[in-house]
């Protein structure tokens, strides 16, 4: 087996172990939340017979290890169970909301890259104290702004002024692209601000470090222009740390769009899980967390494999 293949097998093993640990953790955590499904769904004065019937209907009186093994065994086959609240398969309900969450995460990540990389590049190579100072201040502001504050401000602006954006009113992208972007962009901007700061910080640090390397200094001494140095040396060599922070942020966004979905009245997975948590809808929360964890692990695996492409030395060291 080649080094790259061993590298991939090792990452796959880590991914499977990680998912198993997360499955146990979310199953246990949901049972630790005060109040069961029966407590939430039935009035306090409900008859004991009604409570017992509801618990028995969903197998909530089975021993916890038995409940976990049943759920985990079904999850391996792609069956995440049935929502206790709606009676619909969890996987289909997640699928119907996934497009909203995935689009918001993609747009948020794209905005973070479009703003963070150029500003970080300027901050890393510029010799102007004024310019680098402004970028550092802007970077600090981006890292300090809470998502909920940015979202609330955008909702107020949209509600108060005649701007070409909307709160709610989501339309699928291919049905009405204009209406879709009018609803999606403010929500995506809300969750992208922190990512802009992270990407800018990482890019600026990586570029500044590479710009001080001897081979870059030698290229500058040979008369290479700043543009040539950036294209030939800086961009590729700074891509690994930027890719790392972007991958982590994108994976976070796939499970962290809940604030934007609630503020902008969008029916995505995050809002769905919040509602399910309030109803103690165990299969929904467990299934959604497992899917989000799988997406996070998958993105991490892809990034690890890309490391081996961008810098074969990384894959060789990891496989050895």
N, C-alpha and C positions, 0 to 999 in steps of 0.2 A: 504494500500500500504506500503510495507516495505521500510526501510531506503535506501537500495541500489537502489530500483526502483525509489524512489523520487529523489535520486541523479542523475540517468540517465535522468529522465524527465526534471529536471532543466537544465542539460547540453544541452539537445536537444532544449529546448526553447531558451537558449542563442545562440545556433548555428544558429537557424532560423532567429532570430533578426539580428545577425551579417551579415548573407548573404543578408538580405534585405537592410541593410545599405550600404554594399559594392556594391550591384547592383545599387542603386541610385547614389552612389559616382562615379562609373566608367562611368555610362551613362552621368552624368553631366560633368565629366572631359573631356570626348572625344569631347563633343560639345563646350567646351571652348578652345580647341586647334585651333589656327589660321588656316584658310583655310578649306573649306569643301571638301567633296569627289569630287564634281563637279569642284572645283578650282584646285584640284590636277590632276584629270584625263583628263581635257580638256585644250587645249592651251589657253593662255591669250586672243587671238583674236577670240575665238570660238563665233559663233553666239548665240545671246540670246535665240533663239528658241531651239537650241541644248542643252544649259545649262538647260533651263526650262524642256525639255523633260527628261533629265537624272535625275533631281531632282524629277520630278513627278513619274518616273518609280520606284524609290525605296522609295517613300513616305517620302522623306526628307523635303517636304514642309508642312507636317502635324504639328500641335502644338506639342511641346516637351512632354507634359504630355501624349498625345495620343500615340506618338511613344513609350514612356517608358512603358505604360500599355500594348501595343501590344507585345513588346519584352518580358516583364516580364511574361505576361500570357503564352506566348509560351514556355519560359524557364522553367516554372514550370512543363510543360508536357514533357520536354526533348528536345524541339526544340529550338536550339540556333540561328536560323535564317540561312540566306544564305550569303555567302561571296559576297560582292559587286564587287570584283575584278575577282574571278574565276567562280562565279555562282554556286559553289558547297556548300552543307550543311556544316556549320561550325563544327558541331559535328563530321562528318566523317573526315574532314580535321584535326581536333585536334586528332582524334583517330589514324590516319595514322602516326602522328608524336609523339604520346604519348610514344611509346616504347623507343624511343631515350632518351627523357627527363627523364622518370621514371628510366631507367637503369643507366643513369648518376647520378641521385640523389641517387639511392640505392648504387652504388659503392662509390660515394663521402661520403655518410654517413657511410658506412662500413669502409672505410679507416680512417675516423675521429675517429671511435670507436677503431679500431685495434691499432692505434698509441696513441690516447689521453688517453684511460683508463689505459693501462699498465704504461705509463710514469707518469700520475697523481697519480696512486697508489704508485709507487716508491717514487715520491716526497712527498706524504703524510705520508708515514710510515718510510722513511729513516731518520737516525740520522746523516748521513754524510753531513757536510756542503758543501763539494765540489760537491757531487752528487746533492743535492738539488739546489745548485747554478747554476750548468749546466742546470738543468731542467727548472729553472726559466728563464734563458737567452733564452733557446730554445723556451719556451712558449711565451716570449715577441716577438721573431722573427716571430713565426707563426701567432700571432695576428696582427702583423704590415705589413705583406706581402700582397699587393693587389692582387686579383685574376688575374687581367689583366697582371700584371708583371710576375707572376708565369707562366701563360699561354704563354705569349710571349717568355719567356725563354725556355719553353719546345718545342715550335714550332721551335725556332732557333736550339736547340739541335737535334731535329728529322730531320730537314732539312739539317744540317751540317754534322752530324756524322751518321755512320751506326748503328743505334739502332733498335731493333725489334718493333718499333711503327710507326704509320702512322698519317698523317694529312688528314682527310677526308677518303673516301673509306669505309664508314660504311656498314657492313653486319649484317643482323639479327643474334642474338645470336645462335639460333638453326639451322640456315643454315650453318654458318661457325664460330664456337666459337673462333678459333684462330684469324681470321681476325677481328672479332667483338671486342675482348679484345685489340687487337693492336690499334684500333681506339678509344676505349672507355676509357682505363685506363689513358692516358695522360690528357684527358678532365676531367675525374673524379678527378684526382689528383689536377688539377687546382682549382677546387671548394671545395676541401676537406681541404685545408691548414688552412683556418680560423676556420673550424669546429674542426680540431685537437687542435687548441689553446683553443677554448671554452670548449671542453670536458676535456682537460687536466687541465685547471684552475678549473673547477667545481669539477672534481674528486679529485684533490689534496686538495682543501678546505674541501670537505665533509669528506675525509678520515682523514685529520689532526684533524678535529673536533671530529670525532667518536673515534679516537685513544686516545683522552684525556678524554673520558667519564669514570666515576667511574667503570662501569661494565667491561670495557676493562682493566683498571688498575688492577682490581681484578683478572681477568683471567690471566694477566701477572704475578701477584704475586703468583698465584697458580701453576705457572710453565708451562703454555700453551706456545707452540712455536709460533713464528710469523706467520707461515703458518696456524696454527689452528685458531689464532685470526682473521686473514684475512678472512678465509673461514666461520667461525661461526658468526662473529660479523660485520666486516667491509663491506664486499661486499653487503649484503642485505640492511643494514642500510644506505649505501651511494647511493643506486640505485635510490631513488626518485629524488634527485636533478640532478643526471646525466641523468636520463630518461627525466626530464623536458627540460634541455638544448638540449639534442639530438633530442627530438621531435620538438622543435621549429626550430632547424637547418635543420632537414629533411624536414619540411614543407616549410622552406625558399628555400631549394634547388629545390623543385618541381616547383617553380616559378623563381628561380634565376640561371638557367643554361645558360642563354642567352650569357654571356661572353664566356664560353667554346664552345658553339655551333657556335658562330660567328668565334672565333679564329681557331677552328679545322674543320670548314666547315661541320658541322653536321646539318641535317635537322630536328631539334626538334621544340618544341612548342615555346621556347623563341625566336629563330630566326624568326619563322613564325609571331609572334606578332610584332616584330620590323619592319618587312617588311609591315605588315598590318597597323601599326601606320603611317608609311610614306605615305601610300596610303589613309589614313583616312577611312580604311575599318572598320566601326563602329561595325558591328556584330561580326567580328573576334576578335577584341580587347575585347569587352564586354564579349563575350562567354569565351575566354581564361582566363580572369581575374576572372570570376565567377567560372570557373572550378578549377582554382588554389586556390581560396578562399575556395571553398567547400572541397578541399583536405586538406587545412590547418586546417579548422574547424573539419573535420573528425579525423585527427590525434590528435588534441587537445582533442577531446571527448574520443578517445580510451585511451589516456594517463591518462585522468582524471579517467576513469574507472579502469585502471591498478593501480592507486594510491590506490583505495579502496581495491584492492586485496593485494597489497604489504603492505599497512598499513590501516586496516579497520577503524582506528580512523579518518582518513582524510575524508572518505566517510560519516561517522557518523556525523562529524562536519558540512560538507557541506549540508547534508540532513536536519539537524535540523534548 
